Amino acid sequence: MSPIIASIFAGNAIIVKGSENTAWSSSYFASVATQALVACGHNPNLVQAVVCWPDVAEHLTSHPGIAHITFIGSRPVAHHVCASASKSLTPVCVELGGKDPAIVLDDLSNSDFKRVSSILMRGVFQSAGQNCVGIERVIALPNVYNRLVGHLTPLINGLRPGSILNSLPDDQPIDMGACVSDANFAKLEELINDAVSHGARLICGGKRYIHPQYPKGHYFSPTFLIDVTPSMKIAQTELFAPVFTLMRATSVSDAISIANSTLYALGASVYGSSTHDLERVVREVHAGMVAVNDFAVTYMVQLPFGGVKGSGYGRFAGQEGIRSLCNQKAITRDRWPWLIKTSIPGPMDLPLDGRGAVQKAWNIATGIVWVGYGDLRGKVKGVRGMIGL
């Protein structure tokens, strides 16, 4: 919705091409935009939703009638989109996956512990983990590590998957929905088993879940995996799933090193009370966005959204996002045309007049440069050169 809104405000028409796996929801959200246009007295045809198979999408991504592409998705697909867009030299904003770290410092106060734990739970399990800036790695320092394990274990064990669309008022609350597809489940189970074989501890979950009421739903058990190290495959692979991965750091420096150990660098967050340590993490962690004692608030306040390294380039949202949807035009005018108009100084007018004209022209040219870019003494030198002193 953010790129759609920005495109409208920048004066563009928009084609929304969602994944074939999200055909219904892509069309639904596009209809929200079209109905808003109708309500405001504008043409709803400014926003078009297109659903197609991947082999047809290149017609759009390479089409010379497209002025800009905002791509949100995976690295492998991004390579195809960018290669296709290069045929018509269409600029692309690329927002790819993440392996977002949440660093929990040892100086977290007792009063903040429960608040931060709740934020971590939300950051990992909202939308069943299917969030590009979801928390994929919680990196905790020694004094808070075991405390997190003890506090979070019953919470994660108690999470209830289900479908809010089919629930009744008297049904048990639902904490987490289904995944969009089960295509990734076998890989998830493999990554979790690999981590356990290399020393990680599986506290709960770790496998797909057959829901008794919704056996055809794509559910993955809420998972808590601790003692994960950077060398494990699961610590380097974007999961996009309801898996709480806890990693131990020995110091602030070690936590930053672990956070920076992946090819991804989309978002990050840090929790603690020491301004010095918090600002050090903000400064040294590789990320396009960092939240201090909060999670993913970038969306809410509409700051520029995007990553670096393997998480892509360009930004949407914020002023920078609006500008990226415009073709900027630089315009110059005489400030006081009734007083001074741009003209070529006589000694520099072509063809040069006489044998001494070259030196005069050179003095004026260098004088202009000194006046424009020199310090006070340089500007005086430039004026003297221009008037021939």
N, C-alpha and C positions, 0 to 999 in steps of 0.2 A: 504493500500500500504506500509506503514511503516514496519509492521511486515513481509510482503512478502520480501521486499528489504533486511531487516536485516537477514532473514533466508537464503537467497541466499548467502549473503556475508559471513555468518557463515558456509557455505558449506552444507546446508540442502536442501532437496526437500520439497515442501509445498503442502498441501491440503487446499484449501479455501472452507469452508463450510459456505455459507451465509444463511440468513433467507429465508424461502420460500416466504416471502413478497418482497424480493429484488433479485429474481432469475435472472432477466435480468441484473441488474446493477452489481451484483456479478460476473457474467460471463464476462461482458464487462471489468471490471477492471482487472480481472485475465488475459484476453486476452492482455491487455496493457503490463503486465509483460511478458507473453510468447513471444510477438512480440519483446520486448526489448531483450530477450534472443537470439532470432533468429538473430536480427541485430548485436549482439555481438559475434555471432558464437557459441552459446551454445545450448544445447538441450532444446526445449520448454517444454518437458514433465516434467521438474523439477517442474512446477507449474500446479496443477490440480484443476479445479473448480468442486465442487460437489453440486448438489441441491437435497434435499430430505426432507421428512416430519420429524417432530420432533421424532416420534417413531422409525425412522430408524437411527437417528443420533448417538444413543448409540453404534452402531457397530463401529463407528469411535472413539468416546471418550473413549471407554474401550479397544480398540485394542492394543495389546502389541507391534505392529510394529510402533506405534506413540511414538516419543521420547519427545515431548513437545506440550502443547496446550496453545495457546493464545486465551482467551475467552473475547469477547467484547459484552456486552448485559445487561440483567436485572438480578436482584437478584434472583427471583424465578427460572429462567433457570440456573443460575450459580450453585445453589444447586444440580440440576440434573447432570450438567456437571462434577462437582467436585466429586460427589458420583460415577459416572460412571468411571471417570479417576482413582479413588482410587483402582479399581479392578486390574489394571495393574501397580499401583503406578506411573502413569504418572504425572510429574510436570505440574502445571497449573498457568499461569499468568492471573489473574482475574481483568478485568477493567469493572466496573459496572457503574450504573447510578450516577448522581450527582444532587445536589440542589445548584449549584454554586452561592455564594454570590458575589455581586459587592458593595463594601463599598465606598460611596462618602463622603469625609470629608468636613467640613465647610470651610476650608481654600482654597478651590478650587478658583483659580484666575479667574477674568472675561475673560481673554484671553484664558483660558483653558476650560471654561464652555461649549462652543459649541463643541469643539474637543471631550471632554469626553462624551457629550450627543450623539454625532455621534457614538462613540465606544459602548455606551450602546445600542443604537438602533441596531447596527450590531450584537452585542453579543446576543441579545434576538431574533431577527427576521431572522437571516441568516438561510438558509435551513428550513424555516418555524418553527424554534425553535427545529428542530430535530438534535441536536448536543449534545453529551455527556458532553462537557464542555461549553455548552451554558449558558448564564447568566439567572438563574431562579429566583433570588431575588436581587433587587436593594435596598440597605439599605442606606438611606440618613440621614445625621444629620440635625437639625432643620433649620439652615440658608439657606440651599440649597434645602430643600425638596419642598417647594411651588414653587420655581423657576423652578425646574425640571417638576413639574406638568404643569405649564403654558407653558413651552417651548415644552414639548413632546406631549401634547394633540393634537395640529394640525398635527404634524408629523405622529403620529400613526393613526389618523383619515384619513390621506391622503394616506396611504399605499394601493397599488393596487395589489391584488392577480391575478394570471394568469399563463399561460403556455408559457414559452419562446420557447419551442420546436415547438409551432404552431403559433407563432406571426409573423406578417409581418413587413417589414421595416417601414411602415407608421403607425403602431399601436401605441397606448399609451404605455409608458414604463411599465414594470412589475417589481414590487418591491419584490414580495414574491411568491413562488411556492406552490404547493399542499403538503399535508401530504401523507405519504406512504399508509395510511389506515385510515378509519373512525371508526375503532374499539374502539378507545379511546374517541371519541367525546362526547358520553353520559356522561361518567365519568367526562370529562372536564367541561361540562355545569353544572353538579351537584356540582363539587368543587367550581366553580365560584358563583353559587347561594347560596351555603352554606356560603361562605365568605361574600357575601353581607348581608345575614341574620344575620351575627355576627358583622356587622359594617363596612365592607369594602365598598368602593365606586367604582362602575363600570362606567368608563368614556366613554368607547366605546368597541364594540365587545361583546365577551362573549358567542357566539354561532356559530354553523356551518354556512357555507356560501355556498349558491347554486349559482355557477357562471353561468351567463347567456350564455356564450359561451361554457363552459365546465361543463354541469350539472352533469356529471358522475364523475367529479374530486372530490378528497377528500380535500376540502378547509375548514379551520377554520378561522373565522374573526380575523384579528389583534386586540388584546385585550389589554386594559390598565386598570389595577385594582390597586387602591391606598388604603392607610390606612389599609394595611394587617398587621396582628399581628402574632407572632410565634405560638399562640395557635390555629390558624385556620388550618384546614386540608390542604388547598391549600399551606400553608407555609411549610408543612412537606412532601408533595408528589411530586415526580418528574413528571413534566408535559410533557416534550418533545413536546412542542407546542408553537405557536406564542402568548405567553401571557407575557406581561410586568407587573411584580408584584413589586409594590413599597411599602417599609416598612420604618417607621420612627424610628430613634434611637435618644436618648436624649444626648448621649455622645459617645466618642470613645469606652469606656468600654462596653456600652450598645450595640453598633454596633458589637463588637466582640462576645458578648454573644448571640446576635441574629444569627450571622453567624454560631456559633457553636451549634445551638439548634436543628439541624437535625441529623439523623443517617448517612447522606452522608458526604463525605469529599474528593471530587475529585479535582476540581480546585477552585480558588478564585481570585479576583482582588481588588485593592484598588486605589483610586484616590485622590490626594491632593498635598500639597506642603511642609508640615512639615515633615522633615526627621525623627524626633523623632516619630511622630504618624504613619507614613508609616511603619517604621521598627517595631514598636510595633505590628501593624496588621499582618505584615509578620510573626512575631515570634509567635503570640498567636492564629491565626486562624488555625483551623484544616483543613488541605488540603495537597494533594500530590504535588500541583503546585500552585504558587502564582505569579500573574503578577502585577507589580507596574506601575500605569499610562498607562496600556495597557491591552489587552485582548487576552488570548489563544495563546500568541506568542510562547509557548512551542513547538507547532507543527513546526513552521518555523525554529527554531534554533536547533531542534532535541535534546532537553533535555530529560532525562528519564520521561516517561509518565505513570501516574497511580495515584491511590488514597490510602486513608487509611479509617479506620472505615468501614462503610457499602458500601463504594465505591470500595472495593476490595483490592488486594495485588499484589506485583510483579510490574515490570516495563518493558515496551517496549520502543524502541528508545534510542538513546544515547549509551554510552559505556556499561552501566548497561544492556540495552536491548540486545546488542550483546552477552554479557557474559552469559545471561540467556538462550541463544540458543546454548550454548556449554557445553559439559561435561568437566569440568576443571580437569586436571591431574597434580598432584604435583610430581616433580622429584627432587631428590637430588643426587649430585655427589661430590667426593673429589675435592676441588678447585685446589690443587697442587699434583696430584697423583704421580708425579715423585719425590716429596719431602716427602710428608706425606700421608700415606694411613690409612684409618680407620681400627682400630684393637682394640681388647679387652685388657686392661691393664693386665699384668701378674697376680697381686694379685687378680683380679676379674675373672680370667679364671676358668671355671668349669671343673671338681670338684675343690673346694677350697683346697689349699695345706697347711695342718697343722692346729693346734689349733689357732694360732695367725692370720690366714688368714682372719677370719671374720672381725676383727677390721680394718685390712689394707684395705680390700675391702670396708668397710663402709666409711673410711676416704677418699678414692679416689672418691666414689660415691657422698658424700656430697661436696667434693672439686669441682667436675665437676659442680654441681648445683650452688655453690657460684661463680665460674668463669663465668658461663653463665648468671646468673641473678642478681648478687650482684653489689653494688656500688664499688668504687675503693678499699675501705677497705675490702669489701667482696671478691673481686677478689683476693687480696693479701692473705686473709685467705684461700681461695680455693686452691691457688697454694701451700701454705705451707702444707695444708692437703694432697694434691696429692703427694707431694714429701716426706711426712712423717716427717715434722718438727713440 
